[in-house]
């Protein structure tokens, strides 16, 4: 399953995108099962903070940097570090 993360905002307003396939990243496959995009809080835009759009297969959600915790933070970090 494809997992894509788009990070936007921050001080400079730059956009960065990364994507991995869980078939090639066993750690991502495990994290996908611990994440529910349906239960995320409404994104709150804050000055100079990042916003994340996370796509897992055909599902997607947005979340603010301040609300990014636990397995979702681990998933985002892995995709942004190892993705292309």
mmCIF file of the N, C-alpha and C atoms, coordinates in Angstrom:
data_MODEL
# 
_entry.id   MODEL 
# 
loop_
_atom_site.group_PDB 
_atom_site.id 
_atom_site.type_symbol 
_atom_site.label_atom_id 
_atom_site.label_alt_id 
_atom_site.label_comp_id 
_atom_site.label_asym_id 
_atom_site.label_entity_id 
_atom_site.label_seq_id 
_atom_site.pdbx_PDB_ins_code 
_atom_site.Cartn_x 
_atom_site.Cartn_y 
_atom_site.Cartn_z 
_atom_site.occupancy 
_atom_site.B_iso_or_equiv 
_atom_site.pdbx_formal_charge 
_atom_site.auth_seq_id 
_atom_site.auth_comp_id 
_atom_site.auth_asym_id 
_atom_site.auth_atom_id 
_atom_site.pdbx_PDB_model_num 
ATOM 1   N N  . UNK A 1 1  ? 0.836   -1.168 0.000  1.00 0.00 ? 1  UNK A N  1 
ATOM 2   C CA . UNK A 1 1  ? 0.000   0.000  0.000  1.00 0.00 ? 1  UNK A CA 1 
ATOM 3   C C  . UNK A 1 1  ? 0.889   1.242  0.000  1.00 0.00 ? 1  UNK A C  1 
ATOM 4   N N  . UNK A 1 2  ? 0.522   2.213  -0.797 1.00 0.00 ? 2  UNK A N  1 
ATOM 5   C CA . UNK A 1 2  ? 1.292   3.456  -0.868 1.00 0.00 ? 2  UNK A CA 1 
ATOM 6   C C  . UNK A 1 2  ? 0.902   4.374  0.283  1.00 0.00 ? 2  UNK A C  1 
ATOM 7   N N  . UNK A 1 3  ? 1.937   5.008  0.852  1.00 0.00 ? 3  UNK A N  1 
ATOM 8   C CA . UNK A 1 3  ? 1.740   6.002  1.899  1.00 0.00 ? 3  UNK A CA 1 
ATOM 9   C C  . UNK A 1 3  ? 2.483   7.253  1.464  1.00 0.00 ? 3  UNK A C  1 
ATOM 10  N N  . UNK A 1 4  ? 1.768   8.377  1.391  1.00 0.00 ? 4  UNK A N  1 
ATOM 11  C CA . UNK A 1 4  ? 2.369   9.639  0.965  1.00 0.00 ? 4  UNK A CA 1 
ATOM 12  C C  . UNK A 1 4  ? 2.144   10.687 2.049  1.00 0.00 ? 4  UNK A C  1 
ATOM 13  N N  . UNK A 1 5  ? 3.149   11.498 2.255  1.00 0.00 ? 5  UNK A N  1 
ATOM 14  C CA . UNK A 1 5  ? 3.065   12.593 3.222  1.00 0.00 ? 5  UNK A CA 1 
ATOM 15  C C  . UNK A 1 5  ? 3.498   13.876 2.514  1.00 0.00 ? 5  UNK A C  1 
ATOM 16  N N  . UNK A 1 6  ? 2.680   14.906 2.643  1.00 0.00 ? 6  UNK A N  1 
ATOM 17  C CA . UNK A 1 6  ? 3.027   16.227 2.136  1.00 0.00 ? 6  UNK A CA 1 
ATOM 18  C C  . UNK A 1 6  ? 3.069   17.173 3.326  1.00 0.00 ? 6  UNK A C  1 
ATOM 19  N N  . UNK A 1 7  ? 4.217   17.799 3.511  1.00 0.00 ? 7  UNK A N  1 
ATOM 20  C CA . UNK A 1 7  ? 4.401   18.755 4.611  1.00 0.00 ? 7  UNK A CA 1 
ATOM 21  C C  . UNK A 1 7  ? 4.456   20.151 4.003  1.00 0.00 ? 7  UNK A C  1 
ATOM 22  N N  . UNK A 1 8  ? 3.653   21.051 4.535  1.00 0.00 ? 8  UNK A N  1 
ATOM 23  C CA . UNK A 1 8  ? 3.659   22.423 4.036  1.00 0.00 ? 8  UNK A CA 1 
ATOM 24  C C  . UNK A 1 8  ? 3.666   23.391 5.205  1.00 0.00 ? 8  UNK A C  1 
ATOM 25  N N  . UNK A 1 9  ? 3.963   24.636 4.890  1.00 0.00 ? 9  UNK A N  1 
ATOM 26  C CA . UNK A 1 9  ? 3.963   25.664 5.923  1.00 0.00 ? 9  UNK A CA 1 
ATOM 27  C C  . UNK A 1 9  ? 5.332   25.854 6.532  1.00 0.00 ? 9  UNK A C  1 
ATOM 28  N N  . UNK A 1 10 ? 5.349   26.093 7.831  1.00 0.00 ? 10 UNK A N  1 
ATOM 29  C CA . UNK A 1 10 ? 6.607   26.378 8.499  1.00 0.00 ? 10 UNK A CA 1 
ATOM 30  C C  . UNK A 1 10 ? 7.020   27.813 8.259  1.00 0.00 ? 10 UNK A C  1 
ATOM 31  N N  . UNK A 1 11 ? 8.133   28.185 8.783  1.00 0.00 ? 11 UNK A N  1 
ATOM 32  C CA . UNK A 1 11 ? 8.618   29.561 8.700  1.00 0.00 ? 11 UNK A CA 1 
ATOM 33  C C  . UNK A 1 11 ? 8.813   30.015 7.256  1.00 0.00 ? 11 UNK A C  1 
ATOM 34  N N  . UNK A 1 12 ? 9.384   29.127 6.425  1.00 0.00 ? 12 UNK A N  1 
ATOM 35  C CA . UNK A 1 12 ? 9.682   29.499 5.037  1.00 0.00 ? 12 UNK A CA 1 
ATOM 36  C C  . UNK A 1 12 ? 8.545   29.174 4.068  1.00 0.00 ? 12 UNK A C  1 
ATOM 37  N N  . UNK A 1 13 ? 7.532   28.443 4.517  1.00 0.00 ? 13 UNK A N  1 
ATOM 38  C CA . UNK A 1 13 ? 6.416   28.109 3.649  1.00 0.00 ? 13 UNK A CA 1 
ATOM 39  C C  . UNK A 1 13 ? 6.733   27.097 2.571  1.00 0.00 ? 13 UNK A C  1 
ATOM 40  N N  . UNK A 1 14 ? 7.756   26.290 2.779  1.00 0.00 ? 14 UNK A N  1 
ATOM 41  C CA . UNK A 1 14 ? 8.152   25.298 1.781  1.00 0.00 ? 14 UNK A CA 1 
ATOM 42  C C  . UNK A 1 14 ? 7.236   24.082 1.823  1.00 0.00 ? 14 UNK A C  1 
ATOM 43  N N  . UNK A 1 15 ? 7.147   23.388 0.692  1.00 0.00 ? 15 UNK A N  1 
ATOM 44  C CA . UNK A 1 15 ? 6.373   22.155 0.594  1.00 0.00 ? 15 UNK A CA 1 
ATOM 45  C C  . UNK A 1 15 ? 7.329   21.016 0.293  1.00 0.00 ? 15 UNK A C  1 
ATOM 46  N N  . UNK A 1 16 ? 7.189   19.931 1.052  1.00 0.00 ? 16 UNK A N  1 
ATOM 47  C CA . UNK A 1 16 ? 8.012   18.736 0.827  1.00 0.00 ? 16 UNK A CA 1 
ATOM 48  C C  . UNK A 1 16 ? 7.078   17.537 0.786  1.00 0.00 ? 16 UNK A C  1 
ATOM 49  N N  . UNK A 1 17 ? 7.308   16.635 -0.175 1.00 0.00 ? 17 UNK A N  1 
ATOM 50  C CA . UNK A 1 17 ? 6.466   15.450 -0.323 1.00 0.00 ? 17 UNK A CA 1 
ATOM 51  C C  . UNK A 1 17 ? 7.348   14.217 -0.391 1.00 0.00 ? 17 UNK A C  1 
ATOM 52  N N  . UNK A 1 18 ? 6.880   13.143 0.227  1.00 0.00 ? 18 UNK A N  1 
ATOM 53  C CA . UNK A 1 18 ? 7.588   11.871 0.169  1.00 0.00 ? 18 UNK A CA 1 
ATOM 54  C C  . UNK A 1 18 ? 6.551   10.748 0.119  1.00 0.00 ? 18 UNK A C  1 
ATOM 55  N N  . UNK A 1 19 ? 6.940   9.632  -0.492 1.00 0.00 ? 19 UNK A N  1 
ATOM 56  C CA . UNK A 1 19 ? 6.039   8.489  -0.631 1.00 0.00 ? 19 UNK A CA 1 
ATOM 57  C C  . UNK A 1 19 ? 6.830   7.206  -0.504 1.00 0.00 ? 19 UNK A C  1 
ATOM 58  N N  . UNK A 1 20 ? 6.231   6.210  0.141  1.00 0.00 ? 20 UNK A N  1 
ATOM 59  C CA . UNK A 1 20 ? 6.814   4.873  0.212  1.00 0.00 ? 20 UNK A CA 1 
ATOM 60  C C  . UNK A 1 20 ? 5.716   3.851  -0.066 1.00 0.00 ? 20 UNK A C  1 
ATOM 61  N N  . UNK A 1 21 ? 6.139   2.655  -0.380 1.00 0.00 ? 21 UNK A N  1 
ATOM 62  C CA . UNK A 1 21 ? 5.221   1.536  -0.534 1.00 0.00 ? 21 UNK A CA 1 
ATOM 63  C C  . UNK A 1 21 ? 5.470   0.605  0.643  1.00 0.00 ? 21 UNK A C  1 
ATOM 64  N N  . UNK A 1 22 ? 4.405   0.242  1.345  1.00 0.00 ? 22 UNK A N  1 
ATOM 65  C CA . UNK A 1 22 ? 4.569   -0.600 2.538  1.00 0.00 ? 22 UNK A CA 1 
ATOM 66  C C  . UNK A 1 22 ? 5.155   -1.970 2.193  1.00 0.00 ? 22 UNK A C  1 
ATOM 67  N N  . UNK A 1 23 ? 5.034   -2.407 0.944  1.00 0.00 ? 23 UNK A N  1 
ATOM 68  C CA . UNK A 1 23 ? 5.631   -3.682 0.542  1.00 0.00 ? 23 UNK A CA 1 
ATOM 69  C C  . UNK A 1 23 ? 7.152   -3.623 0.616  1.00 0.00 ? 23 UNK A C  1 
ATOM 70  N N  . UNK A 1 24 ? 7.712   -2.425 0.448  1.00 0.00 ? 24 UNK A N  1 
ATOM 71  C CA . UNK A 1 24 ? 9.158   -2.241 0.498  1.00 0.00 ? 24 UNK A CA 1 
ATOM 72  C C  . UNK A 1 24 ? 9.650   -1.781 1.868  1.00 0.00 ? 24 UNK A C  1 
ATOM 73  N N  . UNK A 1 25 ? 8.734   -1.435 2.751  1.00 0.00 ? 25 UNK A N  1 
ATOM 74  C CA . UNK A 1 25 ? 9.082   -0.895 4.072  1.00 0.00 ? 25 UNK A CA 1 
ATOM 75  C C  . UNK A 1 25 ? 8.242   -1.589 5.140  1.00 0.00 ? 25 UNK A C  1 
ATOM 76  N N  . UNK A 1 26 ? 8.727   -2.708 5.697  1.00 0.00 ? 26 UNK A N  1 
ATOM 77  C CA . UNK A 1 26 ? 7.966   -3.447 6.697  1.00 0.00 ? 26 UNK A CA 1 
ATOM 78  C C  . UNK A 1 26 ? 7.563   -2.603 7.906  1.00 0.00 ? 26 UNK A C  1 
ATOM 79  N N  . UNK A 1 27 ? 8.386   -1.643 8.298  1.00 0.00 ? 27 UNK A N  1 
ATOM 80  C CA . UNK A 1 27 ? 8.045   -0.782 9.432  1.00 0.00 ? 27 UNK A CA 1 
ATOM 81  C C  . UNK A 1 27 ? 6.776   0.011  9.133  1.00 0.00 ? 27 UNK A C  1 
ATOM 82  N N  . UNK A 1 28 ? 6.622   0.454  7.907  1.00 0.00 ? 28 UNK A N  1 
ATOM 83  C CA . UNK A 1 28 ? 5.429   1.206  7.511  1.00 0.00 ? 28 UNK A CA 1 
ATOM 84  C C  . UNK A 1 28 ? 4.203   0.304  7.552  1.00 0.00 ? 28 UNK A C  1 
ATOM 85  N N  . UNK A 1 29 ? 4.355   -0.929 7.088  1.00 0.00 ? 29 UNK A N  1 
ATOM 86  C CA . UNK A 1 29 ? 3.234   -1.865 7.103  1.00 0.00 ? 29 UNK A CA 1 
ATOM 87  C C  . UNK A 1 29 ? 2.703   -2.043 8.523  1.00 0.00 ? 29 UNK A C  1 
ATOM 88  N N  . UNK A 1 30 ? 3.588   -2.139 9.498  1.00 0.00 ? 30 UNK A N  1 
ATOM 89  C CA . UNK A 1 30 ? 3.162   -2.272 10.887 1.00 0.00 ? 30 UNK A CA 1 
ATOM 90  C C  . UNK A 1 30 ? 2.506   -1.021 11.423 1.00 0.00 ? 30 UNK A C  1 
ATOM 91  N N  . UNK A 1 31 ? 3.041   0.130  11.068 1.00 0.00 ? 31 UNK A N  1 
ATOM 92  C CA . UNK A 1 31 ? 2.493   1.395  11.569 1.00 0.00 ? 31 UNK A CA 1 
ATOM 93  C C  . UNK A 1 31 ? 1.115   1.699  10.979 1.00 0.00 ? 31 UNK A C  1 
ATOM 94  N N  . UNK A 1 32 ? 0.873   1.279  9.757  1.00 0.00 ? 32 UNK A N  1 
ATOM 95  C CA . UNK A 1 32 ? -0.424  1.538  9.120  1.00 0.00 ? 32 UNK A CA 1 
ATOM 96  C C  . UNK A 1 32 ? -1.557  0.975  9.970  1.00 0.00 ? 32 UNK A C  1 
ATOM 97  N N  . UNK A 1 33 ? -1.342  -0.182 10.565 1.00 0.00 ? 33 UNK A N  1 
ATOM 98  C CA . UNK A 1 33 ? -2.391  -0.821 11.359 1.00 0.00 ? 33 UNK A CA 1 
ATOM 99  C C  . UNK A 1 33 ? -2.643  -0.094 12.681 1.00 0.00 ? 33 UNK A C  1 
ATOM 100 N N  . UNK A 1 34 ? -1.695  0.715  13.129 1.00 0.00 ? 34 UNK A N  1 
ATOM 101 C CA . UNK A 1 34 ? -1.834  1.450  14.385 1.00 0.00 ? 34 UNK A CA 1 
ATOM 102 C C  . UNK A 1 34 ? -2.407  2.850  14.184 1.00 0.00 ? 34 UNK A C  1 
ATOM 103 N N  . UNK A 1 35 ? -2.673  3.228  12.947 1.00 0.00 ? 35 UNK A N  1 
ATOM 104 C CA . UNK A 1 35 ? -3.102  4.589  12.626 1.00 0.00 ? 35 UNK A CA 1 
ATOM 105 C C  . UNK A 1 35 ? -4.527  4.568  12.081 1.00 0.00 ? 35 UNK A C  1 
ATOM 106 N N  . UNK A 1 36 ? -5.355  5.474  12.590 1.00 0.00 ? 36 UNK A N  1 
ATOM 107 C CA . UNK A 1 36 ? -6.701  5.651  12.050 1.00 0.00 ? 36 UNK A CA 1 
ATOM 108 C C  . UNK A 1 36 ? -6.849  7.095  11.606 1.00 0.00 ? 36 UNK A C  1 
ATOM 109 N N  . UNK A 1 37 ? -6.896  7.310  10.321 1.00 0.00 ? 37 UNK A N  1 
ATOM 110 C CA . UNK A 1 37 ? -7.036  8.667  9.797  1.00 0.00 ? 37 UNK A CA 1 
ATOM 111 C C  . UNK A 1 37 ? -8.418  9.249  10.095 1.00 0.00 ? 37 UNK A C  1 
ATOM 112 N N  . UNK A 1 38 ? -9.390  8.388  10.375 1.00 0.00 ? 38 UNK A N  1 
ATOM 113 C CA . UNK A 1 38 ? -10.745 8.853  10.645 1.00 0.00 ? 38 UNK A CA 1 
ATOM 114 C C  . UNK A 1 38 ? -10.883 9.506  12.018 1.00 0.00 ? 38 UNK A C  1 
ATOM 115 N N  . UNK A 1 39 ? -9.944  9.267  12.914 1.00 0.00 ? 39 UNK A N  1 
ATOM 116 C CA . UNK A 1 39 ? -10.051 9.763  14.279 1.00 0.00 ? 39 UNK A CA 1 
ATOM 117 C C  . UNK A 1 39 ? -9.164  10.966 14.569 1.00 0.00 ? 39 UNK A C  1 
ATOM 118 N N  . UNK A 1 40 ? -8.625  11.598 13.543 1.00 0.00 ? 40 UNK A N  1 
ATOM 119 C CA . UNK A 1 40 ? -7.739  12.738 13.748 1.00 0.00 ? 40 UNK A CA 1 
ATOM 120 C C  . UNK A 1 40 ? -8.538  13.993 14.067 1.00 0.00 ? 40 UNK A C  1 
ATOM 121 N N  . UNK A 1 41 ? -7.988  14.873 14.902 1.00 0.00 ? 41 UNK A N  1 
ATOM 122 C CA . UNK A 1 41 ? -8.677  16.135 15.185 1.00 0.00 ? 41 UNK A CA 1 
ATOM 123 C C  . UNK A 1 41 ? -8.680  17.038 13.954 1.00 0.00 ? 41 UNK A C  1 
ATOM 124 N N  . UNK A 1 42 ? -9.594  17.978 13.934 1.00 0.00 ? 42 UNK A N  1 
ATOM 125 C CA . UNK A 1 42 ? -9.614  18.968 12.857 1.00 0.00 ? 42 UNK A CA 1 
ATOM 126 C C  . UNK A 1 42 ? -8.273  19.694 12.832 1.00 0.00 ? 42 UNK A C  1 
ATOM 127 N N  . UNK A 1 43 ? -7.716  19.896 11.642 1.00 0.00 ? 43 UNK A N  1 
ATOM 128 C CA . UNK A 1 43 ? -6.420  20.588 11.582 1.00 0.00 ? 43 UNK A CA 1 
ATOM 129 C C  . UNK A 1 43 ? -6.546  22.040 12.033 1.00 0.00 ? 43 UNK A C  1 
ATOM 130 N N  . UNK A 1 44 ? -5.607  22.460 12.871 1.00 0.00 ? 44 UNK A N  1 
ATOM 131 C CA . UNK A 1 44 ? -5.564  23.837 13.343 1.00 0.00 ? 44 UNK A CA 1 
ATOM 132 C C  . UNK A 1 44 ? -4.337  24.499 12.744 1.00 0.00 ? 44 UNK A C  1 
ATOM 133 N N  . UNK A 1 45 ? -4.542  25.481 11.947 1.00 0.00 ? 45 UNK A N  1 
ATOM 134 C CA . UNK A 1 45 ? -3.411  26.199 11.356 1.00 0.00 ? 45 UNK A CA 1 
ATOM 135 C C  . UNK A 1 45 ? -2.845  27.152 12.395 1.00 0.00 ? 45 UNK A C  1 
ATOM 136 N N  . UNK A 1 46 ? -1.529  27.090 12.549 1.00 0.00 ? 46 UNK A N  1 
ATOM 137 C CA . UNK A 1 46 ? -0.831  27.962 13.479 1.00 0.00 ? 46 UNK A CA 1 
ATOM 138 C C  . UNK A 1 46 ? 0.331   28.596 12.736 1.00 0.00 ? 46 UNK A C  1 
ATOM 139 N N  . UNK A 1 47 ? 0.611   29.866 13.008 1.00 0.00 ? 47 UNK A N  1 
ATOM 140 C CA . UNK A 1 47 ? 1.721   30.526 12.314 1.00 0.00 ? 47 UNK A CA 1 
ATOM 141 C C  . UNK A 1 47 ? 3.039   29.771 12.497 1.00 0.00 ? 47 UNK A C  1 
ATOM 142 N N  . UNK A 1 48 ? 3.788   29.652 11.419 1.00 0.00 ? 48 UNK A N  1 
ATOM 143 C CA . UNK A 1 48 ? 5.127   29.055 11.416 1.00 0.00 ? 48 UNK A CA 1 
ATOM 144 C C  . UNK A 1 48 ? 5.153   27.592 11.840 1.00 0.00 ? 48 UNK A C  1 
ATOM 145 N N  . UNK A 1 49 ? 4.035   26.900 11.796 1.00 0.00 ? 49 UNK A N  1 
ATOM 146 C CA . UNK A 1 49 ? 3.983   25.470 12.110 1.00 0.00 ? 49 UNK A CA 1 
ATOM 147 C C  . UNK A 1 49 ? 3.669   24.706 10.831 1.00 0.00 ? 49 UNK A C  1 
ATOM 148 N N  . UNK A 1 50 ? 4.081   23.468 10.790 1.00 0.00 ? 50 UNK A N  1 
ATOM 149 C CA . UNK A 1 50 ? 3.822   22.625 9.628  1.00 0.00 ? 50 UNK A CA 1 
ATOM 150 C C  . UNK A 1 50 ? 2.402   22.067 9.651  1.00 0.00 ? 50 UNK A C  1 
ATOM 151 N N  . UNK A 1 51 ? 1.872   21.845 8.453  1.00 0.00 ? 51 UNK A N  1 
ATOM 152 C CA . UNK A 1 51 ? 0.640   21.094 8.236  1.00 0.00 ? 51 UNK A CA 1 
ATOM 153 C C  . UNK A 1 51 ? 1.027   19.861 7.433  1.00 0.00 ? 51 UNK A C  1 
ATOM 154 N N  . UNK A 1 52 ? 0.409   18.745 7.747  1.00 0.00 ? 52 UNK A N  1 
ATOM 155 C CA . UNK A 1 52 ? 0.696   17.491 7.062  1.00 0.00 ? 52 UNK A CA 1 
ATOM 156 C C  . UNK A 1 52 ? -0.569  16.957 6.406  1.00 0.00 ? 52 UNK A C  1 
ATOM 157 N N  . UNK A 1 53 ? -0.429  16.546 5.149  1.00 0.00 ? 53 UNK A N  1 
ATOM 158 C CA . UNK A 1 53 ? -1.470  15.765 4.495  1.00 0.00 ? 53 UNK A CA 1 
ATOM 159 C C  . UNK A 1 53 ? -0.925  14.354 4.397  1.00 0.00 ? 53 UNK A C  1 
ATOM 160 N N  . UNK A 1 54 ? -1.678  13.406 4.919  1.00 0.00 ? 54 UNK A N  1 
ATOM 161 C CA . UNK A 1 54 ? -1.239  12.017 4.954  1.00 0.00 ? 54 UNK A CA 1 
ATOM 162 C C  . UNK A 1 54 ? -2.216  11.199 4.125  1.00 0.00 ? 54 UNK A C  1 
ATOM 163 N N  . UNK A 1 55 ? -1.687  10.439 3.180  1.00 0.00 ? 55 UNK A N  1 
ATOM 164 C CA . UNK A 1 55 ? -2.504  9.561  2.342  1.00 0.00 ? 55 UNK A CA 1 
ATOM 165 C C  . UNK A 1 55 ? -2.046  8.130  2.565  1.00 0.00 ? 55 UNK A C  1 
ATOM 166 N N  . UNK A 1 56 ? -2.981  7.291  2.920  1.00 0.00 ? 56 UNK A N  1 
ATOM 167 C CA . UNK A 1 56 ? -2.725  5.857  3.068  1.00 0.00 ? 56 UNK A CA 1 
ATOM 168 C C  . UNK A 1 56 ? -3.691  5.163  2.121  1.00 0.00 ? 56 UNK A C  1 
ATOM 169 N N  . UNK A 1 57 ? -3.159  4.647  1.028  1.00 0.00 ? 57 UNK A N  1 
ATOM 170 C CA . UNK A 1 57 ? -4.033  4.067  -0.002 1.00 0.00 ? 57 UNK A CA 1 
ATOM 171 C C  . UNK A 1 57 ? -4.936  5.135  -0.560 1.00 0.00 ? 57 UNK A C  1 
ATOM 172 N N  . UNK A 1 58 ? -6.256  4.926  -0.458 1.00 0.00 ? 58 UNK A N  1 
ATOM 173 C CA . UNK A 1 58 ? -7.210  5.907  -0.983 1.00 0.00 ? 58 UNK A CA 1 
ATOM 174 C C  . UNK A 1 58 ? -7.801  6.799  0.109  1.00 0.00 ? 58 UNK A C  1 
ATOM 175 N N  . UNK A 1 59 ? -7.307  6.680  1.328  1.00 0.00 ? 59 UNK A N  1 
ATOM 176 C CA . UNK A 1 59 ? -7.775  7.535  2.435  1.00 0.00 ? 59 UNK A CA 1 
ATOM 177 C C  . UNK A 1 59 ? -6.775  8.655  2.659  1.00 0.00 ? 59 UNK A C  1 
ATOM 178 N N  . UNK A 1 60 ? -7.268  9.807  3.095  1.00 0.00 ? 60 UNK A N  1 
ATOM 179 C CA . UNK A 1 60 ? -6.362  10.910 3.382  1.00 0.00 ? 60 UNK A CA 1 
ATOM 180 C C  . UNK A 1 60 ? -6.924  11.774 4.502  1.00 0.00 ? 60 UNK A C  1 
ATOM 181 N N  . UNK A 1 61 ? -6.030  12.502 5.150  1.00 0.00 ? 61 UNK A N  1 
ATOM 182 C CA . UNK A 1 61 ? -6.411  13.415 6.221  1.00 0.00 ? 61 UNK A CA 1 
ATOM 183 C C  . UNK A 1 61 ? -5.324  14.462 6.365  1.00 0.00 ? 61 UNK A C  1 
ATOM 184 N N  . UNK A 1 62 ? -5.688  15.570 6.989  1.00 0.00 ? 62 UNK A N  1 
ATOM 185 C CA . UNK A 1 62 ? -4.726  16.619 7.304  1.00 0.00 ? 62 UNK A CA 1 
ATOM 186 C C  . UNK A 1 62 ? -4.637  16.748 8.813  1.00 0.00 ? 62 UNK A C  1 
ATOM 187 N N  . UNK A 1 63 ? -3.435  17.113 9.273  1.00 0.00 ? 63 UNK A N  1 
ATOM 188 C CA . UNK A 1 63 ? -3.223  17.292 10.706 1.00 0.00 ? 63 UNK A CA 1 
ATOM 189 C C  . UNK A 1 63 ? -2.145  18.354 10.907 1.00 0.00 ? 63 UNK A C  1 
ATOM 190 N N  . UNK A 1 64 ? -2.289  19.120 11.948 1.00 0.00 ? 64 UNK A N  1 
ATOM 191 C CA . UNK A 1 64 ? -1.290  20.124 12.288 1.00 0.00 ? 64 UNK A CA 1 
ATOM 192 C C  . UNK A 1 64 ? -0.134  19.505 13.051 1.00 0.00 ? 64 UNK A C  1 
ATOM 193 N N  . UNK A 1 65 ? 0.992   20.147 12.978 1.00 0.00 ? 65 UNK A N  1 
ATOM 194 C CA . UNK A 1 65 ? 2.216   19.667 13.627 1.00 0.00 ? 65 UNK A CA 1 
ATOM 195 C C  . UNK A 1 65 ? 2.019   19.429 15.125 1.00 0.00 ? 65 UNK A C  1 
ATOM 196 N N  . UNK A 1 66 ? 1.291   20.290 15.792 1.00 0.00 ? 66 UNK A N  1 
ATOM 197 C CA . UNK A 1 66 ? 1.101   20.174 17.234 1.00 0.00 ? 66 UNK A CA 1 
ATOM 198 C C  . UNK A 1 66 ? 0.292   18.943 17.630 1.00 0.00 ? 66 UNK A C  1 
ATOM 199 N N  . UNK A 1 67 ? -0.513  18.406 16.708 1.00 0.00 ? 67 UNK A N  1 
ATOM 200 C CA . UNK A 1 67 ? -1.350  17.243 16.996 1.00 0.00 ? 67 UNK A CA 1 
ATOM 201 C C  . UNK A 1 67 ? -0.762  15.932 16.497 1.00 0.00 ? 67 UNK A C  1 
ATOM 202 N N  . UNK A 1 68 ? 0.441   15.961 15.983 1.00 0.00 ? 68 UNK A N  1 
ATOM 203 C CA . UNK A 1 68 ? 1.079   14.775 15.410 1.00 0.00 ? 68 UNK A CA 1 
ATOM 204 C C  . UNK A 1 68 ? 1.815   14.026 16.514 1.00 0.00 ? 68 UNK A C  1 
ATOM 205 N N  . UNK A 1 69 ? 1.239   12.891 16.961 1.00 0.00 ? 69 UNK A N  1 
ATOM 206 C CA . UNK A 1 69 ? 1.800   12.135 18.086 1.00 0.00 ? 69 UNK A CA 1 
ATOM 207 C C  . UNK A 1 69 ? 1.775   10.632 17.802 1.00 0.00 ? 69 UNK A C  1 
ATOM 208 N N  . UNK A 1 70 ? 2.497   9.894  18.621 1.00 0.00 ? 70 UNK A N  1 
ATOM 209 C CA . UNK A 1 70 ? 2.442   8.435  18.642 1.00 0.00 ? 70 UNK A CA 1 
ATOM 210 C C  . UNK A 1 70 ? 2.761   7.783  17.318 1.00 0.00 ? 70 UNK A C  1 
ATOM 211 N N  . UNK A 1 71 ? 1.989   6.720  16.985 1.00 0.00 ? 71 UNK A N  1 
ATOM 212 C CA . UNK A 1 71 ? 2.253   5.967  15.752 1.00 0.00 ? 71 UNK A CA 1 
ATOM 213 C C  . UNK A 1 71 ? 2.150   6.811  14.489 1.00 0.00 ? 71 UNK A C  1 
ATOM 214 N N  . UNK A 1 72 ? 1.268   7.815  14.502 1.00 0.00 ? 72 UNK A N  1 
ATOM 215 C CA . UNK A 1 72 ? 1.152   8.671  13.326 1.00 0.00 ? 72 UNK A CA 1 
ATOM 216 C C  . UNK A 1 72 ? 2.428   9.479  13.132 1.00 0.00 ? 72 UNK A C  1 
ATOM 217 N N  . UNK A 1 73 ? 3.010   9.990  14.210 1.00 0.00 ? 73 UNK A N  1 
ATOM 218 C CA . UNK A 1 73 ? 4.297   10.717 14.140 1.00 0.00 ? 73 UNK A CA 1 
ATOM 219 C C  . UNK A 1 73 ? 5.378   9.776  13.606 1.00 0.00 ? 73 UNK A C  1 
ATOM 220 N N  . UNK A 1 74 ? 5.402   8.531  14.105 1.00 0.00 ? 74 UNK A N  1 
ATOM 221 C CA . UNK A 1 74 ? 6.394   7.553  13.648 1.00 0.00 ? 74 UNK A CA 1 
ATOM 222 C C  . UNK A 1 74 ? 6.234   7.266  12.154 1.00 0.00 ? 74 UNK A C  1 
ATOM 223 N N  . UNK A 1 75 ? 4.982   7.141  11.707 1.00 0.00 ? 75 UNK A N  1 
ATOM 224 C CA . UNK A 1 75 ? 4.715   6.887  10.290 1.00 0.00 ? 75 UNK A CA 1 
ATOM 225 C C  . UNK A 1 75 ? 5.186   8.053  9.437  1.00 0.00 ? 75 UNK A C  1 
ATOM 226 N N  . UNK A 1 76 ? 4.836   9.270  9.827  1.00 0.00 ? 76 UNK A N  1 
ATOM 227 C CA . UNK A 1 76 ? 5.235   10.460 9.080  1.00 0.00 ? 76 UNK A CA 1 
ATOM 228 C C  . UNK A 1 76 ? 6.748   10.577 9.037  1.00 0.00 ? 76 UNK A C  1 
ATOM 229 N N  . UNK A 1 77 ? 7.404   10.383 10.171 1.00 0.00 ? 77 UNK A N  1 
ATOM 230 C CA . UNK A 1 77 ? 8.868   10.477 10.216 1.00 0.00 ? 77 UNK A CA 1 
ATOM 231 C C  . UNK A 1 77 ? 9.517   9.456  9.290  1.00 0.00 ? 77 UNK A C  1 
ATOM 232 N N  . UNK A 1 78 ? 9.001   8.216  9.306  1.00 0.00 ? 78 UNK A N  1 
ATOM 233 C CA . UNK A 1 78 ? 9.577   7.162  8.461  1.00 0.00 ? 78 UNK A CA 1 
ATOM 234 C C  . UNK A 1 78 ? 9.419   7.513  6.976  1.00 0.00 ? 78 UNK A C  1 
ATOM 235 N N  . UNK A 1 79 ? 8.219   7.935  6.596  1.00 0.00 ? 79 UNK A N  1 
ATOM 236 C CA . UNK A 1 79 ? 7.974   8.258  5.178  1.00 0.00 ? 79 UNK A CA 1 
ATOM 237 C C  . UNK A 1 79 ? 8.832   9.435  4.748  1.00 0.00 ? 79 UNK A C  1 
ATOM 238 N N  . UNK A 1 80 ? 8.912   10.471 5.579  1.00 0.00 ? 80 UNK A N  1 
ATOM 239 C CA . UNK A 1 80 ? 9.700   11.648 5.202  1.00 0.00 ? 80 UNK A CA 1 
ATOM 240 C C  . UNK A 1 80 ? 11.197  11.336 5.144  1.00 0.00 ? 80 UNK A C  1 
ATOM 241 N N  . UNK A 1 81 ? 11.668  10.407 5.959  1.00 0.00 ? 81 UNK A N  1 
ATOM 242 C CA . UNK A 1 81 ? 13.078  10.036 5.979  1.00 0.00 ? 81 UNK A CA 1 
ATOM 243 C C  . UNK A 1 81 ? 13.448  9.087  4.844  1.00 0.00 ? 81 UNK A C  1 
ATOM 244 N N  . UNK A 1 82 ? 12.588  8.096  4.585  1.00 0.00 ? 82 UNK A N  1 
ATOM 245 C CA . UNK A 1 82 ? 12.935  7.028  3.646  1.00 0.00 ? 82 UNK A CA 1 
ATOM 246 C C  . UNK A 1 82 ? 12.237  7.131  2.295  1.00 0.00 ? 82 UNK A C  1 
ATOM 247 N N  . UNK A 1 83 ? 11.308  8.040  2.157  1.00 0.00 ? 83 UNK A N  1 
ATOM 248 C CA . UNK A 1 83 ? 10.542  8.140  0.922  1.00 0.00 ? 83 UNK A CA 1 
ATOM 249 C C  . UNK A 1 83 ? 11.239  8.947  -0.153 1.00 0.00 ? 83 UNK A C  1 
ATOM 250 N N  . UNK A 1 84 ? 10.653  8.864  -1.315 1.00 0.00 ? 84 UNK A N  1 
ATOM 251 C CA . UNK A 1 84 ? 11.189  9.649  -2.434 1.00 0.00 ? 84 UNK A CA 1 
ATOM 252 C C  . UNK A 1 84 ? 10.098  10.489 -3.046 1.00 0.00 ? 84 UNK A C  1 
# 
